[in-house]
């Protein structure tokens, strides 16, 4: 699994059900960006595709928490 895929899965997990959240992404990814996904990307649906969460976070980059922003930067985003 690519790093990009793992990060996108973390965003999806943060916005999805608890069961999915426990099975996707690393705990660090969920902890860093989960609150930002819930705050800024609550309208994004899984059916919008994996990149929709990443695009949402990138659109809200100026308002992201330091933790999430650092996570994105660590993956080259």
Secondary structure, DSSP 8 states (H G I E B T S, - for coil): --HHHHHHHHHHHHHS-HHHHHHSS-HHHHHHHHHHHHHH-TT--GGG-HHHHHHHHHHTGGGS-HHHHHHHHHTT-
